[in-house]
Amino acid sequence: MDPNNTCVEVQQIGHSVIVRDSKNPDGPTLSFSRDEWAAFLKGAKDGEFDLPDG
């Protein structure tokens, strides 16, 4: 668990990947195709979303 209590849940449903705030399970969700999710994960692993120093 995150010390700031910020958590997300990721679930595959059919051909979609669903993301939601774990503290608000009845709240809104984001839906991505498998290809979109794979591209996001690759970008995260490659540092594409890293903030610049300073």
N, C-alpha and C positions, 0 to 999 in steps of 0.2 A: 504494500500500500504506500502511496505517495505521502510524504509528511505534510503536504499541503491539502490532502484529501481531494486531489484532482485525479480522477480516473475515467477512462473510457473503456467501453466494451466493444469488441469486434466480433461479428458473427457472420458466417456464410449461410445464406438462405437461397437455395436454388442457384441461379447464376449471378447473384448479387452479394456484395459484402456490405453489411449494415454496421454503422458506427453510432454509438449513443453515449451520453453521459450516464455513468453507472449510478450516480446519486439521484438521477431523475429518470427512472425507467419508463415512465409514461410520457416523457417529453419528446421533443422532435428527434428525428434520426437523419443521418446522412446515408445515402445509398450510392454505391459505386459498382461498376462492372468489375469482373475479375481482372481484366486487363488494366483498367484504371488503377485498381488497388495495387497490382504488381508494379506498375510504373511509379506509384507513390513510394512503395517500399524500396524500390531500386534507388530512387532519388534520395531518400532518407539515408540509406546505407552509403551512398556515394558523396554525402555531405552537401547535396544541392540546397538544402534548407538551413544550413548553418548560418548563424548570425555573424557579421563581420566583427573582428576584434575591435575593442575600443568603445 
